[in-house]
Amino acid sequence: MTLRPTMIAYLVLLLAILSRILPHVFATTSVGFTAVGGGLLFFGARRSRWQTIIAVLALMATDFYLTTYVYGAAFHASAYLVTWAWYAAICLLGHQMLSGKPSMLRVGGAVLASSTSFFILSNFMVWAGSGMYPHSLAGLAACYVAAIPFYANDVMSTAITAGALFGLPALAASIAESLRESQDKHLPLA
């Protein structure tokens, strides 16, 4: 039995959602691994552009759940608008860069674009929308410096997720082709 590409894309989206929720269920602190960036790149590469809406709605529901039930905070949709736009942008980036036959260079570029854009946008929003840092250039710099460990975790988790999702099927196809070629060389001539 083989899973159809549609089913695989939705299973990856579910994996991305679970990677955000499960660390809170099993531990008091998050391990810093999330499959969101890699999952959105894969979903975007395997689904049509309009289905980006499905991925964004699923992650919006996750944001609501985490904010209200896990963190016990009031939910304000306005605080998530940039994040939700980012979800859509990463799906569309995956569709644009990785549909068809993605190369290692394209996957690597998409991983860096995903993680870096999230780092820049989310930390700018923390600086601009909260009182955690002074609203000055020094405060903005302090916000970005404090987030560097999170950026490193995001790059690694996005690279691992995207690498596995795009690389393992390519590796399996390459092995199958090598086996076919080896078998063809050893077939008796008729």
N, C-alpha and C positions, 0 to 999 in steps of 0.2 A: 504494500500500500504506500502510495506517495502522497504527500500533502501538496495541494495546489498552491501556487504562489499567493493567491488571495488569502488563504488560511494562514500561511506562514507570516505574511505581513501583519495580520491581526494578532497572531500569537506573539510576535515581537513587540507589538504595541502593549499587549498585556504584560509581557516581561518588563517593559519600561515602567509601567504603572506599579507593578509589584516591587520593582527595585527601589521605588520611593517609599512604599508603604511598609514592607516587611521589616526593614531595619528598626522601625519604631515599635513593631509588634514584639520582636524577639530581644531587643536590647534597650537600654536607656539612652544610648547615644547612637547616632548614625555612623556607619563605617566609612562614609564618604564615597561609596561606589554607587553610581546610578547609570542605568542603561538608557536614559532619556535621549541624550544627544545621538548616540549610535542607533537607537531604536527609531527615532524620528527620521534620520538619514535613510535608513533601510525602508521604513514605511513609505517615505516619499519616493524612493527609487522604484518601488514595486507597485505602487498604486497611482491612480490618476490624480491630477492636481486638485480636482474638486473634493476628493476624499480626505484632503488635508483637514477639512472641517471636522471629520469624524475624530481624527487624532487630537485636534485642539479641544474639542468638547470633552473627550475622555480625560485629558490632562487637566482641563478646567475643573472637572468633577473631583479629580484627585487633589487639586489645590484647595478646593472647598473642604473636602474631608480632612486633609491634614491641618488646615488652619483652625477649623472649628472643633474637631474631635480629638486630634492628637495634641495640638498646641494650646487648645482652649482659648483661642483668641477670637475677636470679632472679625467677620469676613467683610472686606470692602473690595468690591470688584475693581475699583479704580486703582488699587494698589497692585493689581496683577495685569493690567492692560499691556504693559511692555513685555512681560513674560509670555503672555498669550500670543502676542504678535511674533515673538521670537520662536515659539513652537511652530507657528505657521511658516515662518521664513525658513526654518531648518528643514521642514518637510519639502518645501519648494526647492530648496538648495539640493536636497537629495534627489529630487525628481530631475532637476536640471543637470546636475553633475554626474549622477550615478545610475541613471536609467540605462538599460542596455548592458554593455560590457564595461563595468567599472575597472579602472586600472589601479594599481597600488598607489600611484602618484595622485590620482583623483580622490581616492578614499582618504589618503593622508591629508590632502588639501581641505577636503570637506570636514575632517575631524578637527583640524586646526581652526578653520573658519567657524565651526560650531562652538567649540570651547572658548575661543577668543572673543567672539561676539557676545556670548553669554556673560563672560567675565566683565567686559567693558560695559555692557548695558545694565546688568543687574547691580553692579557696584556703583555705577553712576546714579542709579535710582535710589540706592540705599543712602548715598551721600546727599542727594537732592531732596529726598522725601522724608528724612528722619533727622533727629537731633543727635544722632550717634557721633557725628563728626562736624567740626566747624564748617560753615559754608564759605570756605576760602580755598585757594589753590593748595595750601598745605593740608587742609582737611580732606580734599579730594585725593591727594597723594597718599595720605595716611590710610584712607579707605581702601585704595587699590593695594597698597603694601600689605595690609592686614588680610586681604583676600587671596594672596598668592598661594598659600597652601591649598585652598579650595580649588583654585585654578589648576594646580598640578594634579589634584585628584580627578578633576573633571576631564582633563586631557587624557590621563591614563585610562579612566573608565570608558570614555568615548572611543579611544583607540582600541581597547580590548574588545568592546562590544562590536564596533564597526568592523574591526579586523576579523573577528570570528564570523560575523554575519555575511560579509562579502568575501572573505578569504577562504573559509572552509569549503564552500561550494566550488570555488575555482580550483582549490587543491584537489578535491575529490574528482573533478572533471579531468584534471591533468593526470592524476594517477590512473583513472579509467582509460584515458587515451594511451598512456604508456603501456598499460597491460594489453590493450587491443593491438598496438603496434608490435609488441613482443610476441603475441600470439600469432599475428599474421606472418612474422618472420619464420616461425617454426611450423607452419602448416605445410604438409607434403604437397608437392606439385603434382597435378593430375595429368 
